[in-house]
Amino acid sequence: ELKEGARRDGRLQEVLNADWIGHRELITDDEVTAFARFASFLVKGSRNRGEAAVLALASEVDGIAVIDDGAARAVADTHGVAKRPTLALCCEAIHANLLTVKLVSSLADDLLASEYRLPFGPGGFERWATEQGMI
């Protein structure tokens, strides 16, 4: 999904180049089987393939899926897959000095401009995160 997005917005390439983010494909039979299971609940055409893959990997390696999609979060709950929303991860990265509030605010505004749903409007990240006790 990030590679596709980077073709539309070159700034996303910076995320793909970050040394603290790794690429991991589904390689074992169990991972591929898990993908097929999650895909049966989530994939519609080309939509939600990434969410199904994230849930498959998290379920097989006992990891935490970083997902925001409501349907994927519901499937994670049903199947006992640990999950975290992107905003929580971003706030954790702020606390770890990997990201700044200004950078995450800008990212949130860019997401909102692309019709991504967040619990605040443009310019509202810092206030929301402060009110939630996340920063």
N, C-alpha and C positions, 0 to 999 in steps of 0.2 A: 504494500500500500504506500509506503514511503517512497519507493522508487517511482511509482506512478505519479505521486504528488510532486516529486522533484522535477518531473518533466514539465509540470504546469507552473511550478514556483521554485526557482533555483535555490532559494534559501534553505529548502528542506535537505539539500545535499549536505549541508553542514551537520545535520543530525546523522545522516548515513556515514559521515566521515568521523564522527565522535569516537574517540578511543575507548570510551567506557560503555559503548553499546556494541553488542555482538550480534552477528547473524547466525541463526540456527535453523536448519531444515529438519523436517520430520524424516527420520532415516530408518528406524526400526519397524518391524512388522506391527508391533503393538502401537507405536505412534501413528502409523498409517491407518490402522484399524480404528483407533480412537478418533482420528480426523473424520473418517467416514461416519462414525456414530454422531459426532457433534454436527457435521455437515448436514446430516439428515434432519436435524432440528432447526438449523439456522440458514443454510445457503439457499438463496433464491436467485437464480441466474448467476451473475458474478458477484452478488452482494454477500457479505458476511463470511467470505472464504477466510479472511485473515482472523476473524474472531474464532471460527471453528478450529483453525490451526493453533492459535494461542491456547485455547481450552484443551486441545488434544495434548500439546506438549506439557502444559502445566499439570494435567492429570497423570501423565506418565512419568514425570520426573519429580513429582511431589513439589511443584513450584507454585508460584503465585501468578495468576493471569492478570495482566494490566488491560482492562477492558472497560468501555463506557457504554456500549450499546445495551439498551434495556433488555432485549430478547436474549442476548448472550449472557448478561448478568443473571437472568432468571434460569437459564440452562445451567450455568455454573452452580447456582444454589441447589438446583434439583439433583445435580450429579456430584455434589460435595467438592467442587473445585474452588480452592481459595482464590480470591480476586481482590484487586485494588483498582480504584478509578485513577485516571491519568492525573487529575488535579492533586490527589493525595501524593502520588509519586513526585509530581513537580514540587510540592511543598516540602517533601522529604529531601529532595535535591537542593532546595534553597537552604535548609538547615545544615546540609552537608557541604555547603559552599561550592556546589557544582553548578548551580544556576542562581541568578539574581531575581529579586522581586520584579525589577524592571523588565528583564527578559521574559519571565513567565507571563507578566501582564501583556506584553507585546504578542507573545505566542497565543494567549487566550483571545486577544482581539482579532488576530489573524484567523483563528479557528471560527470565531463568531462570524467573521466576514464570509466564511465558506459555508455558512448555514449549519455549523456544528452547534449542538445544543449544550449550553452551560447554564448553571444556576444564577447567572448574573448577566448584565448587558455589557456593551463595550466600555472599557475603562473601569470595570467593576471588580476585577480580580482581587486587588490588594484589600479593598474593604471587605469583600466576601470572605477571603481567607482569614483575615483578622477576626471577623465576627465568629467564624467557625472555630477559632483557636488553632488554626493550622499554621500560622506564621506569627 
